[in-house]
Amino acid sequence: MKSSNVTLKSIAERLDVSVTTVSRVLNGKSDRYRISKETQELINTAAKELSYSPNQLARGLRLKRTNTIGYIIPDISNPFFSSIAKNVEKSARKLGYSILLCDSEEDTKIEENLLQLMIDRKVDGLIISPVGIEVNHLRRIAQKNIPIVLLDRYFPELNLPFVTSDNYKGALEAVNMLIEHGHRRIACIQGLVNTSPNNDRVRGYIDAHKTHELSVDRKLIVGDSFGEENGYIETKLLLKQDDPPTALFAVSNLISLGAIRAISEEGLKIPDDISMVSFDDQPYSRFLSTPMTTVSQQNSQIGQIAIKLLIDQIESNRQLEPKGIFLPTKLISRDSVKRNINLGIKAIG
């Protein structure tokens, strides 16, 4: 008999016991119903010999639970999100849940379609690192009382629990460091405009200048995505200015990689010609030709907390009181920042 055709009834008929008894044994309820050790052993042995595999879909429909969590991220190629995804999956597995992982490609329409796909798949709950610009589709999902936790990106106006880094304080500390090292023309290469991490990091950049009573040159706040190409293009343009910056603050790890490539192509060196701090520490950060000063986030803890918040909703069958959890960041000082004793580098011809 093929394992796909083996049912509780098959095992029951083979052993001449009731289907109910077989079900109770295989679902770990033997002690509750005082089923003898001998019967338990016979049923477990038969199930193993017949390669019995429970129909999880049918079981899920019966219990109205699939033990599956949908997780949507905006860019799986970004080491930050792939690192968190690994921790989310690991934490979920330990608690008996599987993860259905999808990539929205920083596209709100794709994100909306993926949300519907996951609802159709009857996931028990959703963890979403949203694109972060449009909110209405998330509001509609929340109104259906589906357990949701936002991760990394959030909407202040949306009453949903979220877990993120304290992006504002991380950026404030990073730019303060550059200013304290004598830099006055500090460029900020930002990510996707109007997303919460970007807004908070840019706000930290601006407030660091205000703290030191420095004016902000808005022409030095550039960029429009968290990707490497954005860092490359904007750095090329910044270095062509008549009065180029002496330091860069890259609001993501991928932006910093693009910036490093552009600086190298122009024959400049970090930090001799230009200093840099990058938001988000990665394993490779300390192994770059010039080890990068970074703002480190608690990737592991972000994922673990998000899972626990979500499963608490699922298993208590209630929505959490909306709350935001901001995890502290840490500035890791390496070799990419030096004290500025010049007015700046010359514009690249």
Secondary structure, 3 states (H helix, E strand, C coil): CCHHHCCHHHHHHHHCCCHHHHHHHHCCCCCCCCCCHHHHHHHHHHHHHCCCCCCHHHHHHHHCCCCEEEEEECCCCCHHHHHHHHHHHHHHHHCCCEEEEEECCCCHHHHHHHHHHHHHCCCCEEEECCCCCCCHHHHHHHCCCCCEEEECCCCCCCCCCEEEECHHHHHHHHHHHHHHCCCCCEEEECCCCCCHHHHHHHHHHHHHHHHCCCCCCHHHEECCCCCHHHHHHHHHHHHCCCCCCCEEEECCHHHHHHHHHHHHHCCCCCCCCCEEEEECCCCCHHHCCCCCEEEECCHHHHHHHHHHHHHHHHHHCCCCCCCEEEECCEEECCCCCCCCCCCCCCCCC
